[in-house]
């Protein structure tokens, strides 16, 4: 069978490579691009990365610690006119999936918004009181 296939191409096997006079020759880079893989599943890579991204569960403090945190908030309320320096650790829920992450920010306390239950820092960072897990002033 191999001999038969060879005999079918004997008339063209030794001819020089054809170069078109009508179409410009394609660069090696463009020729290679024709055979490069393509994203058949658009967004699939992003979905895999999102699934692999880790989040933490929110841990609610015990009653004793919640009381201590409330005392620290009361101290901050009394000193809020002085714009004290404060470090706050709080839970930030993830917008895309269950869980979130714990963040720590430092800055000067601008005000305590009682109506919206927020601590507002001088740089306009707003932290919901119910998300706070630690306060250092």
C-alpha positions in Angstrom: 0.0 0.0 0.0 2.9 2.4 0.7 4.3 1.8 -2.8 0.9 2.7 -4.4 0.6 5.9 -2.4 4.2 6.9 -3.5 3.4 6.2 -7.1 0.4 8.5 -6.9 2.6 11.5 -6.0 5.6 10.7 -8.2 4.7 13.4 -10.7 4.7 16.3 -8.1 7.0 15.1 -5.4 10.1 16.8 -6.8 8.5 20.0 -8.0 9.6 23.3 -6.5 7.4 25.0 -3.8 4.7 27.2 -5.3 4.9 30.9 -4.6 1.7 32.9 -5.4 2.1 36.0 -7.6 -1.4 37.2 -6.5 -1.2 36.9 -2.7 1.6 38.1 -0.5 3.4 35.4 1.4 2.3 35.0 5.0 4.8 35.6 7.8 5.8 32.6 9.9 4.2 34.3 13.0 0.8 34.6 11.2 1.1 31.1 9.9 1.8 29.8 13.4 -1.2 31.8 14.8 -3.5 29.8 12.6 -2.7 26.7 14.6 -2.5 28.2 18.1 -5.2 27.1 20.6 -8.2 29.2 21.1 -10.5 29.7 24.0 -13.4 27.5 23.1 -15.0 28.1 26.5 -14.8 31.8 27.0 -14.8 32.7 30.7 -14.0 29.2 31.8 -10.5 30.1 33.1 -12.0 33.0 35.1 -14.6 30.7 36.5 -12.0 28.2 37.6 -9.9 31.0 39.3 -13.0 32.3 41.1 -13.8 28.8 42.4 -10.3 28.3 43.6 -10.3 31.7 45.4 -10.5 31.0 49.1 -12.9 32.8 51.5 -13.2 32.5 55.2 -16.3 31.9 57.3 -17.4 34.7 59.6 -16.9 33.9 63.3 -19.2 35.7 65.7 -17.5 36.6 69.0 -18.7 35.0 72.2 -20.9 37.0 74.6 -17.9 37.9 76.9 -15.9 39.3 74.0 -18.9 41.1 72.5 -19.3 42.9 75.9 -15.6 43.9 75.8 -16.0 45.1 72.2 -19.0 47.2 73.3 -17.0 48.8 76.1 -14.3 49.7 73.5 -17.0 51.3 71.3 -18.3 53.3 74.2 -14.8 54.6 74.9 -14.5 55.6 71.2 -17.8 57.4 71.3 -16.6 59.5 74.3 -13.3 60.3 72.4 -14.7 60.7 68.9 -14.5 64.5 69.0 -10.7 64.2 69.4 -10.4 62.0 66.2 -8.4 59.3 68.0 -6.1 56.9 66.0 -7.7 53.5 65.8 -7.0 50.1 64.4 -10.0 48.0 63.4 -10.2 44.4 62.5 -13.4 43.5 60.7 -15.1 41.0 58.4 -15.7 42.0 54.8 -18.3 39.7 53.1 -17.4 38.5 49.6 -19.6 39.9 46.9 -19.3 36.8 44.7 -19.6 33.8 47.0 -20.2 32.7 50.5 -17.8 33.8 53.2 -15.4 36.7 53.0 -12.1 37.9 54.5 -10.9 39.6 57.6 -9.3 43.0 57.1 -7.4 45.3 59.4 -7.4 49.1 58.8 -5.8 51.9 60.8 -6.6 55.6 60.8 -8.2 58.5 62.6 -11.8 58.1 63.6 -13.8 60.9 61.9 -17.2 60.0 63.4 -19.5 57.3 64.6 -22.6 57.3 62.5 -25.2 56.1 65.0 -28.1 56.0 62.5 -26.3 53.9 60.0 -24.2 52.0 62.6 -20.9 52.8 61.0 -17.4 53.9 62.1 -16.2 56.4 59.6 -12.4 57.0 59.3 -10.8 60.3 58.2 -10.1 58.7 54.7 -13.9 58.0 54.4 -13.5 54.3 55.0 -16.9 53.1 56.5 -17.0 50.0 58.7 -20.3 48.5 59.9 -20.3 48.1 63.7 -21.7 44.6 63.4 -18.7 43.4 61.3 -16.1 44.6 63.8 -14.2 41.8 65.6 -11.4 43.9 67.3 -10.8 47.5 68.2 -7.5 48.9 69.2 -7.3 52.6 70.1 
